[in-house]
C-alpha cells in the first residue's frame, strides 16, 4: 500500500471507508455522497498546514485512510503532538497488515514534523482496535471525554 495526501477526487472513496463501519452508521453517519458540509470540511483540511487527510492506495484504489492533525502545546516544554483520527482500512483487507503499515507511516510522518507524541482516541466499543493500537506500542493512559454540541 502506498500512502499520500488525499485529493478532492478521493473524497467519495474516503467516505465509503468511513461508512463501512457499524459504529459510524449507528451514530447516524455514513453518507457516501459528499454534501456541502463534507466539501467545506475537506477544503478546510486541505488549506490547513496542520491537518492532513491521508489515503492508502492498493492496486490503484483507495483502501485506507486517516486524518492527521498537528497540535502545538505549552505542556511538555512546547512539544508538538499528532492526533490521529478516523483510521479505516477496507474491510476485505483488515487483518492483513495494512492498518499497521498505515499507522507506522503516520508515526514516521509525526517524527518528520518534529512531534514528540502521537495520540488518538478510540470508541470504548472498539476492543479489537484497542488491542491493535497496543500492539503498535500505544498505551491507554487517559480517559477521553466528548460533549456533543
C-alpha positions in Angstrom: 0.0 0.0 0.0 1.3 3.5 -0.9 0.3 6.5 1.2 -0.3 10.1 0.1 -2.4 13.2 0.8 -6.0 12.8 -0.4 -7.3 15.0 -3.2 -10.9 16.0 -3.9 -11.3 13.1 -6.2 -10.5 10.7 -3.3 -13.3 12.1 -1.0 -16.1 9.7 -2.1 -13.8 6.7 -1.6 -12.8 8.0 1.9 -16.5 8.5 2.7 -17.2 4.9 1.7 -14.4 3.7 4.0 -15.8 5.8 6.9 -19.3 4.4 6.2 -18.2 0.8 6.2 -18.4 0.7 10.0 -21.3 -0.2 12.2 -20.4 2.3 15.0 -20.4 5.1 12.4 -23.7 4.0 11.0 -25.2 3.7 14.5 -24.3 7.4 15.1 -26.4 8.3 12.0 -23.4 9.0 9.8 -22.2 7.0 6.8 -23.3 9.1 3.8 -21.2 8.2 0.7 -22.3 11.2 -1.3 -20.4 14.3 -0.3 -22.6 17.2 0.6 -21.7 20.9 1.2 -20.6 20.1 4.8 -18.2 17.4 3.6 -16.7 19.7 0.9 -16.3 22.5 3.4 -14.5 20.2 5.8 -12.3 18.9 3.1 -11.4 22.4 1.9 -10.6 23.4 5.5 -8.3 20.3 6.0 -6.6 20.9 2.6 -5.8 24.6 3.4 -4.6 24.0 7.0 -0.9 23.1 7.2 -1.6 21.4 10.5 -4.2 18.9 9.0 -3.7 16.1 6.5 -6.2 13.7 5.1 -4.2 10.6 4.2 -5.1 7.7 1.9 -3.6 4.4 1.3 -3.8 3.2 -2.3 -3.6 -0.5 -3.2 -3.9 -1.7 -6.8 -5.0 1.8 -7.9 -7.9 2.0 -5.4 -8.3 3.8 -2.1 -8.0 1.1 0.5 -7.2 3.0 3.7 -7.5 6.5 5.3 -6.8 8.5 8.4 -6.7 12.2 9.3 -3.6 13.6 11.0 -3.7 16.9 13.0 -0.6 18.5 14.3 -1.1 20.3 17.7 1.3 22.8 19.3 1.1 23.0 23.0 2.6 24.6 26.0 2.7 21.4 28.0 5.7 19.1 27.8 8.0 22.1 27.0 6.2 23.3 24.0 6.1 19.8 22.3 4.0 19.2 19.2 1.7 16.3 19.1 0.0 14.4 16.3 -3.6 13.5 16.7 -4.8 10.5 14.6 -8.5 10.3 13.7 -10.8 8.3 11.5 -8.4 5.3 10.9 -10.0 2.9 8.4 -8.9 0.1 6.2 -11.1 -1.5 3.6 -13.0 -4.4 5.3 -11.6 -7.1 2.9 -8.1 -6.1 3.8 -8.4 -5.9 7.6 -6.1 -8.3 9.4 -3.5 -8.3 6.6 -1.1 -5.8 8.0 -2.3 -2.8 6.0 -3.6 -1.0 9.1 -0.3 -1.4 10.9 1.5 -0.1 7.8 -0.8 2.9 7.7 -0.1 3.7 11.4 3.7 3.2 11.1 3.6 5.6 8.1 1.7 8.1 10.2 4.1 7.7 13.2 7.0 8.4 10.8 5.2 11.4 9.5 4.9 12.7 13.1 8.6 12.3 13.5 9.3 14.2 10.3 7.1 17.0 11.5 9.0 17.2 14.8 6.2 15.8 17.0 7.1 14.3 20.3 3.9 12.3 20.8 1.2 10.6 18.7 -2.2 10.3 20.3 -5.5 9.0 19.4 -8.9 8.2 20.8 -10.9 5.1 20.1 -14.5 4.3 20.9 -14.9 2.2 24.0 -16.7 -0.5 21.9 -13.7 -1.0 19.6 -11.9 -3.5 21.7 -10.2 -5.1 18.7 -8.9 -1.7 17.7 -7.6 -1.1 21.2 -5.6 -4.4 21.0 -4.3 -3.3 17.6 -3.0 0.0 18.9 -1.4 -1.6 21.9 0.5 -4.0 19.6 1.8 -0.8 17.9 3.1 0.5 21.2 0.3 2.8 22.3 -0.8 2.8 25.9 -4.2 3.5 27.4 -3.0 6.5 29.5 -6.0 8.8 29.6 -9.8 8.8 29.7 -11.2 10.7 26.7 -14.5 12.6 27.0 -16.7 14.3 24.5 -19.6 16.7 24.6 -21.8 16.7 21.5 -22.9 20.3 20.6 
